[in-house]
Amino acid sequence: MTDYSKQGMVISDDIFYDLNFDAVLKLYKQIKKDKQRYRVQLMKGMYTSVESKKYIGPYINILNRNQE
C-alpha cells in the first residue's frame, strides 16, 4: 500500500469537482436563473398557497443554499 499523501498527492473526487471552475460557474448561473423564474412565478400567482408553502418555498431555500 502506497501512502500518496507523503508525496504531495491527494486523491479525492471532491477536489476535481471544485477545480472545475467552468462547471461551478455554469451551475451558479443556472441556479440564479431558476431562483428568478420561481420568484416571478410566485409574484404572478401561478401557484396555490399550499404549493408555494410546501414545494416552491423549500426549493428556493435549497437553491439559496446551493448558490452560497
C-alpha positions as CSV (number, residue, x, y, z in Angstrom):
1,M,0.0,0.0,0.0
2,T,1.5,3.3,-1.0
3,D,0.9,6.4,1.0
4,Y,0.5,9.2,-1.6
5,S,-0.1,11.9,0.9
6,K,3.7,12.0,1.7
7,Q,4.5,12.7,-1.9
8,G,2.2,15.7,-2.1
9,M,-0.6,13.9,-3.8
10,V,-4.2,14.0,-2.6
11,I,-6.7,11.5,-4.0
12,S,-10.2,12.9,-3.7
13,D,-13.1,13.3,-6.1
14,D,-14.2,16.5,-4.4
15,I,-11.0,18.3,-5.4
16,F,-11.7,17.5,-9.0
17,Y,-15.2,18.9,-8.8
18,D,-14.0,22.1,-7.0
19,L,-11.2,22.7,-9.6
20,N,-13.6,22.5,-12.5
21,F,-14.5,26.2,-12.3
22,D,-16.4,26.3,-15.6
23,A,-18.9,23.7,-14.3
24,V,-19.3,25.5,-11.0
25,L,-19.9,28.8,-12.8
26,K,-22.4,27.2,-15.1
27,L,-24.3,25.7,-12.1
28,Y,-24.2,29.1,-10.3
29,K,-25.7,30.9,-13.3
30,Q,-28.4,28.2,-13.7
31,I,-29.4,28.5,-10.0
32,K,-29.6,32.2,-10.3
33,K,-32.0,31.9,-13.3
34,D,-34.1,29.3,-11.6
35,K,-34.5,31.4,-8.5
36,Q,-35.5,34.4,-10.5
37,R,-38.0,32.3,-12.6
38,Y,-39.7,30.8,-9.5
39,R,-39.9,34.2,-7.7
40,V,-41.6,35.8,-10.8
41,Q,-44.0,32.9,-11.0
42,L,-44.8,33.3,-7.3
43,M,-45.5,37.0,-7.8
44,K,-47.8,36.3,-10.8
45,G,-49.7,33.8,-8.6
46,M,-49.1,30.8,-10.7
47,Y,-49.1,28.5,-7.6
48,T,-51.6,27.9,-4.9
49,S,-50.7,28.8,-1.3
50,V,-50.2,25.1,-0.5
51,E,-47.9,24.6,-3.4
52,S,-45.9,27.7,-2.6
53,K,-45.6,26.8,1.0
54,K,-44.9,23.1,0.6
55,Y,-42.9,22.9,-2.6
56,I,-41.7,26.2,-4.0
57,G,-40.6,27.9,-0.8
58,P,-38.4,25.0,0.3
59,Y,-37.0,24.6,-3.2
60,I,-36.0,28.3,-3.3
61,N,-34.3,27.8,0.1
62,I,-32.3,24.9,-1.4
63,L,-31.3,27.0,-4.3
64,N,-30.2,29.7,-2.0
65,R,-28.1,27.2,0.0
66,N,-26.6,25.8,-3.2
67,Q,-25.8,29.3,-4.5
68,E,-23.9,30.2,-1.4
